[in-house]
Each structure stands twice: as structure tokens, then as C-alpha cells.
Amino acid sequence: MSNPELKFIGKIVSSKKDSSNMPLQGANAQVVIFDEYTDALDGLDKYSHVWIVSWLHKADRDRLKVVPKRVSADSPPRGVFSLRSPIRPNPLGLTASKLIKREGNTLHLDHVDFLDGTPVVDVKPYSVGWDSIFSAWNNSTYETYIKMPIADVFADMLRQAANFHGDACVGVAIGTRAANLAMRHFKCDMQTKSLTVSASVRGCTADAIQGLLQAGNKRFIRVDPYEGKIVFTKDGAKLTLVITNDKFHSVVEVMDAPDDKVFTSIEED
């Protein structure tokens, strides 16, 4: 088998220069495409999101098993092909990011988990029809989340909910808090088939809960009129939440509030 020639087509420009201060969900960054590849960008700004393929030039290429970054250090190691770790035989990085804007050869992106100076191998448009599989099982499980700092759990769940809804807003944040509370109460994955929800909530909150459950209308039912009530049911047990009438002014405010400030009533049956 011949060795293919790998061409770098650009680089990452980011304030994150060391993996130790890279947030789990990445950070805003830019991809600067080299001048000779300018024509290849034609038409890209018709898409809202893009795939960035990079060469993780600082990565360890020798280890085949590592402890997942998201969980505690005492967790058993897993094979790198089952993880999104930068440590792998061929350190290709892959991340989907929102294309905030294009300025000439510079792509402004969010949620980029590549360090400053990382060589870029390719840019591809993100396709909802090809790349989005709503029902796909993932590792955002209860067993994973209980090993993570709560701030990282909230950030992970909020991003998933916002991706389903289209944006992060106060309503999505409230739905995320409700789903997190149910997950902790029932000690189960949100995709558990016996976990169902009836919710008389507004659209943003409904989207967040449905997106986190990855559920169709057999497991998630939205009820009118609005009462601010969310009822989770699993194997005959119920958790009923009533959303506060108090106004939140930001997503951060919702995510930082204690449970009893987001919900005026938390009833367990």
C-alpha cells in the first residue's frame, strides 16, 4: 500500500494553546484557510454548520487505551477507537461546528476543541440528512454523567438540547434542568425506553426534553394548555415538576440556580 500525500489546507487560530485549559465543549475559534485553497470555499457559507478535519500534531500516537477525559481518573481505560480522544495511531481530529460567519479565508466557528496552530486537513459541509441520526445511542449515559463534574454534565446536556432545538435559550436551559433532575432521580439513561414524559410546557422547553430523551411521540407527549408541569414516568413511578413563574434572564442564570429555584414543586410518587 502506497503512502498518500497529506496536504494541510489551513490552521486553527484559537485562544486555547494548551489542552489543560480546553473546555470540554470547546471554544470559539477560527479556521484560516491558506490562499491557494480559496476557491474551495466557494458555496460553504450556504451551510450553518461544518465538519473540520484536523491533524492533531501534538497527540500521542503510541497508546491504544486511555481513560476517557470526561470521567474520573479511576475509571478503566478504553480503546481509543471507542473514544473521541486525540490519542490514536493516526491523530485525525473531527469536530462539527456552527459556522458563525466567513470573512474571506477565515471561518469563524463555535465549539472548536482544537488547539491554536493545529493544522487543518479538510473542511466539509454538515448535512442534516446524512449526518444527523436522532435515535443514535451515545455515551451520554447516567453511568458516565455521575462520574463527571456537574458543570460539565450541564454543559454536555445543554449542548445536545440546543442542537436539537436550534439554539440555547432560557426555555431550553429549563428543559435541560428538568431532564437532568429526572435522570438523577430515576438513576437511568435518558434514552431508557421505559422512561416517558408528559409536558404542558412551551416549545423551547419541550424541544430540550424531547431532544435529550431522543424520543418520538410514544415516549414524549406535549400537552396543551400551558401549565408549566412536567411528569416523568418510569416503571409506574412518577416525578412531577412545576416550573417556577419567576423570570430568568439568561441561560447561565438557569444553569446556576438550585433545583428548587427552577421548579416550585418537585413531587415523587
VEXDREN-2710 file (C-alpha; in Angstrom, 1 decimal):
% VEXDREN-2710
k/r/px/py/pz
1/MET/0.0/0.0/0.0
2/SER/1.5/3.3/-1.0
3/ASN/1.8/6.2/1.4
4/PRO/-0.7/9.0/0.4
5/GLU/0.4/12.6/0.5
6/LEU/-1.4/14.6/3.2
7/LYS/-1.8/18.3/2.4
8/PHE/-2.6/20.8/5.1
9/ILE/-5.1/23.4/3.8
10/GLY/-5.2/25.8/6.8
11/LYS/-4.7/26.1/10.5
12/ILE/-6.7/26.8/13.7
13/VAL/-6.5/30.2/15.4
14/SER/-7.7/29.9/19.0
15/SER/-7.1/31.4/22.4
16/LYS/-6.6/27.9/23.7
17/LYS/-3.0/27.0/23.4
18/ASP/-2.8/24.0/25.8
19/SER/-5.1/21.1/26.3
20/SER/-5.2/21.7/30.0
21/ASN/-7.4/24.7/29.6
22/MET/-9.6/23.5/26.8
23/PRO/-13.2/23.4/27.9
24/LEU/-15.0/20.0/27.4
25/GLN/-17.3/21.6/24.8
26/GLY/-14.5/23.5/23.0
27/ALA/-14.3/27.3/22.4
28/ASN/-14.9/29.9/19.7
29/ALA/-12.0/29.7/17.2
30/GLN/-11.2/30.4/13.6
31/VAL/-10.0/28.3/10.7
32/VAL/-7.7/30.3/8.4
33/ILE/-7.5/28.6/5.0
34/PHE/-4.3/29.1/3.0
35/ASP/-4.6/31.4/0.0
36/GLU/-4.1/28.6/-2.6
37/TYR/-7.3/26.9/-1.4
38/THR/-9.5/30.0/-1.6
39/ASP/-11.6/28.7/-4.5
40/ALA/-12.5/25.6/-2.5
41/LEU/-14.5/27.7/0.0
42/ASP/-17.0/28.8/-2.7
43/GLY/-20.5/28.0/-1.5
44/LEU/-19.6/26.9/2.0
45/ASP/-21.3/29.9/3.6
46/LYS/-24.7/28.5/2.5
47/TYR/-24.4/26.0/5.3
48/SER/-25.0/26.7/9.0
49/HIS/-22.5/24.0/10.3
50/VAL/-19.3/22.4/9.0
51/TRP/-17.1/19.5/9.7
52/ILE/-13.5/20.4/10.5
53/VAL/-10.9/17.6/10.0
54/SER/-7.5/18.4/11.6
55/TRP/-4.2/16.8/12.2
56/LEU/-3.6/16.6/15.9
57/HIS/0.1/17.3/15.7
58/LYS/0.8/17.2/19.4
59/ALA/-1.0/13.9/20.1
60/ASP/0.4/10.7/21.5
61/ARG/0.3/8.1/18.7
62/ASP/1.5/5.1/20.7
63/ARG/-1.2/4.3/23.2
64/LEU/-4.2/2.2/22.2
65/LYS/-6.1/2.5/25.5
66/VAL/-6.8/5.7/27.6
67/VAL/-9.1/6.8/30.4
68/PRO/-11.9/8.9/28.9
69/LYS/-11.4/12.6/29.6
70/ARG/-15.0/13.2/30.6
71/VAL/-15.0/10.8/33.6
72/SER/-13.0/10.3/36.7
73/ALA/-9.3/9.2/36.7
74/ASP/-10.1/5.9/38.4
75/SER/-12.3/4.7/35.5
76/PRO/-11.0/1.8/33.5
77/PRO/-9.2/2.6/30.2
78/ARG/-11.0/2.1/26.9
79/GLY/-9.7/1.5/23.4
80/VAL/-9.1/4.8/21.5
81/PHE/-11.3/3.7/18.6
82/SER/-14.3/3.8/21.1
83/LEU/-13.4/7.4/22.1
84/ARG/-13.0/10.8/20.7
85/SER/-9.6/11.1/22.3
86/PRO/-6.8/12.9/20.3
87/ILE/-4.6/9.9/21.3
88/ARG/-4.8/7.4/18.4
89/PRO/-2.5/5.8/15.8
90/ASN/-3.4/8.4/13.1
91/PRO/-4.3/11.5/15.1
92/LEU/-7.1/12.9/12.8
93/GLY/-9.4/15.2/14.7
94/LEU/-13.1/15.6/13.7
95/THR/-15.5/18.2/15.0
96/ALA/-18.8/19.7/13.9
97/SER/-19.1/23.4/14.5
98/LYS/-21.5/26.2/13.8
99/LEU/-20.3/28.5/11.0
100/ILE/-20.8/31.9/12.6
101/LYS/-19.5/33.8/9.6
102/ARG/-17.0/33.7/6.8
103/GLU/-14.6/36.6/6.3
104/GLY/-12.5/35.9/3.2
105/ASN/-10.3/32.9/4.0
106/THR/-11.3/32.9/7.7
107/LEU/-14.1/30.8/9.1
108/HIS/-15.4/31.8/12.5
109/LEU/-16.7/28.8/14.4
110/ASP/-18.0/27.8/17.8
111/HIS/-17.4/24.7/19.9
112/VAL/-13.9/24.0/18.4
113/ASP/-11.9/21.7/20.5
114/PHE/-8.6/22.1/18.6
115/LEU/-5.6/24.0/20.0
116/ASP/-4.1/27.1/18.4
117/GLY/-1.9/26.3/15.5
118/THR/-3.5/22.8/14.8
119/PRO/-3.1/22.0/11.0
120/VAL/-6.4/21.6/9.2
121/VAL/-6.7/18.7/6.7
122/ASP/-10.2/19.3/5.3
123/VAL/-13.5/21.2/5.6
124/LYS/-16.8/19.6/4.7
125/PRO/-20.4/20.9/5.0
126/TYR/-22.6/19.3/7.7
127/SER/-25.6/17.6/6.2
128/VAL/-28.7/17.1/8.4
129/GLY/-29.9/14.3/6.1
130/TRP/-26.7/12.4/6.1
131/ASP/-25.0/13.3/9.4
132/SER/-27.9/13.6/12.0
133/ILE/-29.2/10.4/13.4
134/PHE/-31.6/11.5/16.2
135/SER/-32.1/8.0/17.7
136/ALA/-28.4/7.0/17.7
137/TRP/-27.2/5.6/21.1
138/ASN/-24.3/7.6/22.6
139/ASN/-22.1/7.6/25.7
140/SER/-24.0/10.4/27.4
141/THR/-25.3/7.9/29.9
142/TYR/-26.2/8.0/33.6
143/GLU/-23.1/5.9/34.4
144/THR/-20.9/8.4/32.5
145/TYR/-22.6/11.5/33.9
146/ILE/-22.3/10.5/37.6
147/LYS/-18.5/10.4/37.2
148/MET/-18.3/13.9/35.8
149/PRO/-18.4/17.3/37.5
150/ILE/-22.0/18.7/37.5
151/ALA/-20.9/21.8/35.5
152/ASP/-19.6/19.5/32.7
153/VAL/-22.8/17.4/32.8
154/PHE/-25.0/20.5/32.4
155/ALA/-22.8/21.8/29.6
156/ASP/-23.0/18.5/27.7
157/MET/-26.7/18.1/28.1
158/LEU/-27.4/21.7/27.2
159/ARG/-25.4/21.4/24.0
160/GLN/-27.3/18.3/23.0
161/ALA/-30.6/20.0/23.8
162/ALA/-29.6/23.2/21.9
163/ASN/-28.5/21.2/18.9
164/PHE/-32.0/19.7/18.7
165/HIS/-33.8/22.9/19.3
166/GLY/-31.5/25.1/17.1
167/ASP/-30.2/27.4/19.8
168/ALA/-29.6/27.7/23.5
169/CYS/-32.2/29.9/25.3
170/VAL/-33.8/30.1/28.7
171/GLY/-36.5/27.6/27.8
172/VAL/-34.0/25.1/26.6
173/ALA/-32.0/25.5/29.7
174/ILE/-35.1/24.8/31.9
175/GLY/-35.8/21.7/29.8
176/THR/-32.2/20.6/30.3
177/ARG/-32.5/21.1/34.1
178/ALA/-35.7/19.0/34.1
179/ALA/-34.2/16.2/32.2
180/ASN/-31.1/16.2/34.4
181/LEU/-33.2/16.1/37.5
182/ALA/-35.2/13.1/36.2
183/MET/-32.0/11.3/35.2
184/ARG/-30.7/11.7/38.8
185/HIS/-34.0/10.7/40.3
186/PHE/-34.5/7.5/38.3
187/LYS/-30.8/6.8/38.0
188/CYS/-31.2/5.9/34.4
189/ASP/-30.2/7.0/30.9
190/MET/-32.5/9.5/29.2
191/GLN/-32.8/7.0/26.3
192/THR/-34.3/4.3/28.6
193/LYS/-37.4/3.0/26.7
194/SER/-39.5/2.8/29.9
195/LEU/-38.9/6.5/30.7
196/THR/-41.8/8.6/29.3
197/VAL/-42.8/12.3/29.7
198/SER/-46.0/14.3/29.5
199/ALA/-45.2/18.0/29.5
200/SER/-47.5/21.1/29.4
201/VAL/-44.7/23.4/28.6
202/ARG/-43.6/25.9/25.9
203/GLY/-41.9/24.9/22.7
204/CYS/-38.3/25.6/23.7
205/THR/-38.6/23.5/26.9
206/ALA/-40.4/20.8/25.1
207/ASP/-37.7/20.6/22.4
208/ALA/-35.0/20.3/25.0
209/ILE/-36.7/17.4/26.9
210/GLN/-37.5/15.6/23.7
211/GLY/-34.1/16.1/22.3
212/LEU/-32.4/14.7/25.4
213/LEU/-34.8/11.7/25.6
214/GLN/-34.2/11.2/21.8
215/ALA/-37.8/10.2/21.9
216/GLY/-40.7/10.1/19.4
217/ASN/-44.4/10.7/20.3
218/LYS/-44.8/7.4/22.1
219/ARG/-42.4/8.4/24.9
220/PHE/-42.8/12.2/24.8
221/ILE/-46.2/13.9/24.8
222/ARG/-46.7/17.7/24.8
223/VAL/-50.0/18.7/26.4
224/ASP/-51.9/21.9/25.9
225/PRO/-52.7/24.3/27.5
226/TYR/-49.5/25.6/29.2
227/GLU/-49.4/24.8/32.9
228/GLY/-45.6/24.5/33.3
229/LYS/-45.9/20.9/34.5
230/ILE/-43.6/18.1/33.5
231/VAL/-44.4/14.5/34.5
232/PHE/-41.7/11.8/34.1
233/THR/-42.9/8.2/34.5
234/LYS/-40.7/5.1/34.7
235/ASP/-42.0/1.6/35.6
236/GLY/-45.0/3.0/37.5
237/ALA/-43.0/5.6/39.5
238/LYS/-43.6/9.3/38.8
239/LEU/-41.6/12.6/39.1
240/THR/-43.7/15.7/38.7
241/LEU/-42.0/19.1/38.3
242/VAL/-43.7/22.5/38.1
243/ILE/-41.7/25.3/36.5
244/THR/-41.3/28.5/38.5
245/ASN/-43.1/31.6/37.5
246/ASP/-40.0/33.6/38.3
247/LYS/-38.2/35.1/35.3
248/PHE/-34.7/34.0/34.3
249/HIS/-32.7/36.5/32.2
250/SER/-30.1/34.2/30.8
251/VAL/-29.1/30.5/30.2
252/VAL/-26.3/30.9/32.8
253/GLU/-28.8/32.0/35.4
254/VAL/-30.9/28.9/34.9
255/MET/-28.0/26.5/34.9
256/ASP/-26.5/28.0/38.1
257/ALA/-29.7/28.0/40.0
258/PRO/-30.5/25.3/42.6
259/ASP/-33.3/22.8/41.6
260/ASP/-35.9/24.4/43.9
261/LYS/-35.4/27.8/42.3
262/VAL/-36.1/26.4/38.8
263/PHE/-39.1/24.3/39.9
264/THR/-41.6/25.4/42.6
265/SER/-42.8/21.9/43.1
266/ILE/-40.9/18.6/42.9
267/GLU/-43.1/15.6/43.8
268/GLU/-42.1/12.0/43.8
269/ASP/-44.8/9.2/43.6
END
